[in-house]
Amino acid sequence: MSAFHRSAAALFVGLALSTGYSVAITVSVLMPALALRAESRRAAYVSALSYHAGALWPLIPGAKNFFGPGVSPFAAFGLWAVAALLLALPWPLVWSRNARRSLWRAPIGLALTVIPPLGIIGWASPLTAAGFLFPATGWCGLLFCALLTGALAIWPKRATVAAICIAGVANLMHPPEPSVPADWKAISTHFGSIAHGAPDPLVEYQTAEEIQREALSARASVIVFPETVVPYWTASTDIFWQQTLAKLKASGKTVLIGARIPASAPVPGPVYDFSAELATLRSASLVPSTRSPEAEKWSPTYFNGVVIRGGQAGIFQQRIPVPVAMWNPLRPHSAPLRLAGPGVIPIAGKRGAILICYEQLILWPVLTSMLRQPEILIGVANDYWAADTTIPRFQSAAVESWARLFGIPYVLAVNT
C-alpha cells in the first residue's frame, strides 16, 4: 500500500469513528497499524494526522457554536488543526522499521494519547472500541484491544480474522447488560442555550421551576439532570430551592444537577424578593461593568460540576473542563484542571463514577474512575452547542462502550 493510499485509509477510518456509530467506532482499531506499517517516521505521522483530522472534524462546527457566532472561522479551524497535529505526535516516535515491534509499540503510542498532557485533548482513541468488541472483560479487554492494534500491524489478515472471531464470541457470551437500578432516573431536557446564551433571569427562573417540578414528581429516589441546567449555583440558589430541597429530603430523594459553582461567592443575606435572587443566580449580575463593593466580593473563577441535594448533599467537580473554552491556563479566572480529582462519589449507597460532558470523549477521567471500581456510570452533558454535529452521538456511544466493557449500568442526562 502506498503512502497516499495509507493516509487515505487512515482518513476514512477517522471519518468513520466521527460518525459516533458503535460499528464505525470499532473500525478505529486499524489506525495504529496504518501508522506503524508506514515506510518512514514522516509517513507514520502523516497517516496518524490523517486519522485525527478525519476523527476531529466535528470540532470545527462545534467550536463555532460553543464560542458563539462572533468567533472567527480561523479560530475553529485552528483548534481542529492543533488538536490533530498534537495527537499524531506519538506515532512517529513509536514507529520502527522492524514491524514485529509493533505489538508493544502500538500500546505505548495509545498510552501517550491517554496520559496527560496529550490525554487532556485525547479524543478519538481506538481504545474506545474495547467495550463494543470485548464486553464485560474489564481491564483484560482493554489490554487485549491495545495489543490487537499492534497485532494488526504485524499479521493484518490473521489478526483481523482472530479479532472478529474473539469479538463475536465475546458478544455472544456477553451476559445481559446490567439494568439501571429501578429507583434511579436520568432526565434529559430541552432547555436550549440555558448556559451558552446571553443571561436571561426569567428563562433561568422558569427552568429552575421546571427542574423542581420534575424532581418532585419523579418516582425515582435518585434523579439526574444534565450539565449546567442551572448556570450558577450559589448559596443563594440553595435558599431559593429551600422548600423543594426540604420536600426531596423528606421523601428520601436525591437530585444531581449540573451547574457551575463559583470558587468563592458572597454570603447571601436575607432574601426579601425574587428579583434580588435572580440577580444572584448569574455572574453577569454579580460582575457588572461598573465595579461595585458587592462585585469586589465575587470571584469569577468557577468549577463546572454536579450539585447533589436532597437525601444527601455535596458537590462533584469536573476534572478536565473543555480546554481553551473553560480551562485556560493563560486566563486567571477559568475552570481549574483537576487531573488527580476524585472520579467516584457515593450516591444512595452506590459508588457512582460521574463523567461531565467533555470527559466522556477522553480516556483519562474514565480509566482513573474505573480504578475505583464504580457500581454505576453517570453521564451528564449540555450538548446544545453541538446539536448540529455528531459529537452527542459519539459521547453517548463512548459512555455505553465503557459501561459495557466494565459490566456496569449507566445513566445519561443530556440537555439539547
C-alpha positions in Angstrom: 0.0 0.0 0.0 1.4 3.4 -1.0 1.8 6.2 1.4 -1.0 8.1 -0.3 -3.4 5.1 0.0 -2.4 4.5 3.6 -3.2 8.1 4.5 -6.5 8.0 2.6 -7.4 4.8 4.5 -6.5 6.5 7.8 -8.6 9.5 6.9 -11.6 7.2 6.1 -11.1 5.3 9.5 -11.1 8.7 11.3 -14.3 9.8 9.5 -16.0 6.5 10.3 -15.2 7.0 14.0 -16.5 10.6 13.9 -20.0 9.4 13.0 -20.4 8.1 16.5 -22.0 4.7 15.5 -20.7 1.8 17.5 -19.8 -0.3 14.5 -17.9 2.6 13.0 -16.0 3.1 16.3 -14.7 -0.4 16.2 -13.0 0.3 12.9 -10.7 2.7 14.7 -8.5 -0.1 15.9 -7.0 -0.1 12.4 -5.3 3.3 12.9 -2.2 2.2 14.8 -1.5 -0.4 12.1 -1.8 2.1 9.3 0.7 4.4 11.1 3.2 1.7 12.1 3.3 0.0 8.7 4.3 3.2 7.1 7.7 3.4 5.2 9.1 6.2 7.4 8.5 8.2 10.5 7.2 11.0 8.4 4.8 8.7 6.6 3.7 7.4 10.0 3.0 10.9 11.2 1.0 11.8 8.1 -1.1 8.6 8.5 -1.8 9.4 12.1 -2.5 13.1 11.2 -5.0 12.0 8.5 -6.8 9.8 11.0 -7.1 12.5 13.6 -8.1 15.1 11.0 -11.0 12.9 10.0 -12.0 12.0 13.5 -11.9 15.5 14.9 -13.6 17.4 12.2 -16.7 18.0 14.4 -14.5 20.4 16.4 -14.9 22.9 13.6 -18.7 23.5 13.8 -18.6 22.6 17.5 -16.1 25.3 18.3 -18.1 27.8 16.3 -21.2 27.0 18.3 -19.5 26.8 21.7 -17.7 30.1 21.5 -20.7 31.9 19.8 -21.3 33.5 16.4 -18.6 36.1 17.0 -15.8 33.6 16.8 -13.6 33.7 13.8 -13.8 30.6 11.5 -10.0 30.6 11.6 -10.1 30.0 15.3 -12.3 27.0 14.9 -10.1 25.6 12.2 -7.1 26.4 14.3 -8.4 24.4 17.3 -9.1 21.4 15.0 -5.6 21.6 13.3 -3.7 22.0 16.6 -5.5 19.0 18.2 -4.9 16.8 15.2 -1.2 17.8 14.9 -0.6 17.2 18.6 -2.4 13.8 18.8 -0.5 12.5 15.8 2.9 13.1 17.5 3.3 9.8 19.4 3.2 7.7 16.2 6.4 8.7 14.5 8.0 8.3 18.0 6.9 4.7 18.4 7.4 3.8 14.7 10.1 1.3 13.9 11.5 -0.3 10.7 11.0 -3.6 12.4 7.3 -4.2 12.1 7.3 -7.0 14.7 8.0 -4.4 17.4 4.5 -3.0 16.8 3.0 -5.5 19.3 4.3 -3.4 22.2 4.9 -0.1 20.4 1.2 0.3 19.4 0.0 0.1 23.1 2.7 2.7 24.0 1.5 5.0 21.3 -2.0 4.7 22.5 -1.0 5.3 26.1 0.8 8.5 25.1 -2.5 9.9 23.9 -4.3 8.8 27.0 -1.9 10.1 29.7 -1.7 13.9 30.1 -0.7 16.2 28.7 -1.9 14.8 25.4 -4.7 13.0 27.3 -6.3 16.3 28.0 -7.2 16.5 24.3 -7.2 12.8 23.7 -10.3 12.4 21.6 -10.9 9.6 19.2 -8.8 6.9 20.9 -9.1 3.5 19.3 -9.4 2.1 22.8 -12.9 3.5 22.9 -13.9 0.4 20.8 -13.0 -2.0 23.6 -16.5 -2.1 25.1 -18.1 -2.9 21.8 -15.5 -5.6 20.9 -15.0 -7.3 24.2 -17.9 -6.5 26.6 -17.7 -7.4 30.3 -14.0 -8.2 30.1 -12.8 -5.1 32.1 -9.1 -4.3 32.2 -8.3 -7.5 30.3 -10.4 -6.4 27.4 -8.8 -3.0 27.4 -5.3 -4.6 27.3 -6.4 -7.1 24.6 -7.8 -4.2 22.5 -4.4 -2.4 22.8 -2.5 -5.5 21.8 -4.8 -6.1 18.9 -3.9 -2.8 17.4 -0.2 -3.9 17.3 -1.1 -7.4 16.1 -2.9 -5.9 13.1 0.3 -4.2 12.1 2.3 -7.5 12.2 -0.2 -10.0 11.0 -3.0 -8.0 9.3 -5.1 -10.9 7.9 -4.7 -13.3 10.7 -5.2 -10.7 13.4 -8.4 -9.4 11.6 -9.9 -12.9 11.5 -8.9 -13.6 15.1 -10.3 -10.3 16.3 -13.6 -10.9 14.5 -13.9 -14.4 16.0 -13.0 -13.4 19.5 -15.2 -10.3 19.4 -18.1 -12.4 18.1 -17.7 -14.9 20.9 -17.4 -12.2 23.5 -20.6 -10.5 22.3 -22.5 -13.8 22.1 -21.4 -14.8 25.6 -21.9 -11.3 26.9 -24.4 -11.5 29.8 -27.4 -9.3 29.8 -26.3 -5.7 30.3 -26.8 -4.7 34.0 -30.0 -2.8 34.3 -30.1 0.6 35.9 -31.5 0.4 39.4 -35.2 0.9 39.4 -35.0 3.9 41.7 -32.6 5.8 39.5 -33.7 8.1 36.7 -31.9 10.3 34.3 -34.0 13.2 32.9 -32.8 14.7 29.6 -34.0 18.3 28.9 -34.6 20.7 26.0 -33.7 24.0 27.6 -31.6 25.1 24.7 -28.9 27.7 25.3 -29.5 27.9 29.1 -25.8 28.0 29.8 -24.5 29.3 26.4 -26.6 32.3 25.5 -26.9 35.7 27.0 -28.1 35.9 30.6 -31.9 35.8 30.9 -33.1 35.7 34.6 -36.7 35.0 33.6 -35.7 31.9 31.5 -33.5 30.7 34.3 -36.3 31.1 36.8 -38.7 29.1 34.5 -36.0 26.4 34.0 -35.4 26.1 37.8 -39.2 25.8 38.4 -39.4 23.0 35.7 -36.5 21.1 37.2 -38.1 21.3 40.7 -41.4 20.0 39.3 -39.7 17.1 37.6 -37.7 16.2 40.7 -40.8 16.3 43.0 -43.0 14.3 40.6 -40.4 11.6 39.7 -40.9 8.3 41.4 -37.2 7.5 41.5 -35.1 8.2 44.6 -32.1 9.3 42.6 -32.8 11.8 39.8 -30.0 13.0 37.4 -30.3 16.3 35.4 -27.9 17.4 32.7 -24.8 19.6 32.8 -25.2 23.3 33.6 -29.0 23.3 33.5 -28.5 25.7 36.5 -26.0 28.2 35.0 -24.6 29.1 38.5 -25.3 27.5 41.8 -24.6 29.8 44.8 -25.5 29.8 48.4 -28.5 32.0 47.4 -29.6 29.3 45.0 -29.9 26.9 48.0 -32.1 29.5 49.6 -34.4 29.7 46.5 -34.6 25.9 46.4 -35.0 25.6 50.1 -38.6 24.4 50.2 -38.1 21.9 47.3 -35.0 20.5 48.8 -36.8 20.0 52.1 -39.5 18.1 50.4 -37.0 16.0 48.5 -35.1 15.1 51.7 -38.3 14.2 53.5 -39.3 11.8 50.7 -35.8 10.3 50.6 -34.9 11.7 47.1 -31.5 12.8 45.9 -31.1 15.0 42.9 -27.9 15.5 40.8 -28.0 18.8 39.0 -25.3 20.1 36.6 -24.2 23.6 37.4 -21.3 26.0 37.6 -20.2 26.5 41.2 -18.3 29.8 42.0 -15.0 29.2 43.7 -15.9 32.0 46.1 -19.2 33.8 46.4 -20.6 36.4 48.7 -22.6 35.0 51.7 -26.2 35.7 51.0 -28.2 37.9 53.4 -31.9 37.9 54.0 -33.9 37.3 50.8 -36.7 39.9 50.5 -37.8 39.5 46.9 -37.2 37.2 44.0 -35.7 39.9 41.8 -32.7 40.1 44.0 -32.4 36.3 44.0 -32.5 36.2 40.2 -29.6 38.7 40.1 -27.6 36.4 42.3 -28.1 33.5 40.0 -25.9 34.9 37.2 -22.3 36.1 37.4 -23.2 38.7 34.8 -25.3 40.4 37.5 -22.6 39.9 40.1 -19.8 41.3 38.0 -21.2 44.5 36.4 -19.2 46.6 34.1 -19.1 49.3 36.8 -17.4 47.8 39.8 -19.4 47.9 43.0 -18.5 46.9 46.6 -20.6 43.8 46.2 -18.9 42.9 43.0 -15.5 43.1 44.7 -16.5 40.1 46.8 -17.1 38.0 43.8 -14.5 35.8 42.1 -15.4 34.8 38.5 -13.4 31.6 39.0 -15.7 28.6 39.0 -16.0 24.9 38.9 -18.1 23.0 36.4 -19.7 20.3 38.4 -22.7 18.4 39.7 -24.6 19.7 42.7 -26.1 16.9 44.9 -29.0 17.8 47.1 -31.9 16.3 48.9 -31.3 13.0 50.7 -27.6 13.8 50.7 -25.7 17.0 50.0 -22.4 17.6 48.2 -20.6 18.8 45.1 -18.8 16.8 42.5 -16.3 18.9 40.5 -15.3 18.2 36.8 -11.7 17.1 36.5 -11.0 18.1 32.9 -13.0 21.1 31.6 -13.0 21.9 27.9 -9.5 23.2 27.1 -9.4 26.9 26.0 -13.1 27.4 26.3 -13.4 26.5 30.1 -9.9 25.6 31.3 -7.4 28.2 30.0 -4.1 28.5 31.8 -3.5 31.9 30.2 -6.6 33.3 31.8 -6.5 33.9 35.6 -10.2 33.2 36.1 -11.3 29.9 34.5 -12.4 26.5 35.5 -9.4 24.6 37.0 -7.8 21.5 35.7 -8.0 18.7 38.4 -6.3 15.7 36.9 -6.0 14.0 40.3 -9.5 14.9 41.4 -11.8 12.1 42.6 -13.9 10.5 39.9 -16.2 8.3 42.1 -18.6 9.5 44.8 -21.1 7.6 46.9 -24.7 8.2 45.9 -27.6 6.4 47.6 -25.4 3.6 48.8 -23.7 3.1 45.4 -20.3 4.2 44.1 -21.0 6.4 41.1 -18.5 7.5 38.5 -19.5 10.8 37.1 -18.4 12.0 33.7 -19.3 15.5 32.8 -19.7 16.2 29.1 -16.2 16.6 27.6 -14.8 13.9 29.9 -16.9 11.4 28.0 -14.8 11.9 25.0 -11.4 11.3 26.5 -10.0 8.3 28.4 -8.1 9.7 31.4 -11.1 10.6 33.5 -12.8 7.3 32.5 -9.9 5.0 33.3 -8.9 6.8 36.6 -12.6 6.4 37.7 -12.7 2.7 36.8 -9.7 2.1 39.1 -12.1 2.9 42.0 -14.5 0.1 40.8 -17.7 2.1 40.5 -21.0 0.4 40.5 -22.8 2.8 38.1 -21.6 5.2 35.5 -23.3 8.6 35.4 -23.0 10.9 32.4 -24.3 14.4 32.2 -23.9 16.8 29.3 -25.1 20.0 27.8 -25.0 19.4 24.1 -27.0 22.4 22.9 -23.8 23.8 21.3 -23.1 20.5 19.5 -26.7 19.9 18.2 -25.7 20.1 14.6 -22.6 17.8 14.9 -22.0 14.1 15.6 -20.5 14.9 19.0 -23.6 14.0 21.1 -23.8 10.6 19.4 -20.1 9.9 19.9 -20.5 10.9 23.6 -23.4 8.6 24.1 -21.6 5.7 22.3 -18.5 6.2 24.4 -20.4 6.1 27.7 -22.1 3.0 26.5 -18.8 1.4 25.5 -17.2 1.9 28.8 -20.2 0.7 30.7 -20.3 -2.5 28.5 -16.5 -3.0 29.0 -16.7 -2.9 32.8 -20.1 -4.5 33.1 -21.8 -1.8 35.0 -25.1 0.1 34.3 -25.1 3.7 33.2 -27.5 6.7 33.1 -27.1 9.6 30.7 -28.8 13.0 31.0 -28.3 15.5 28.2 -29.6 19.0 27.5 -30.3 20.0 23.9 
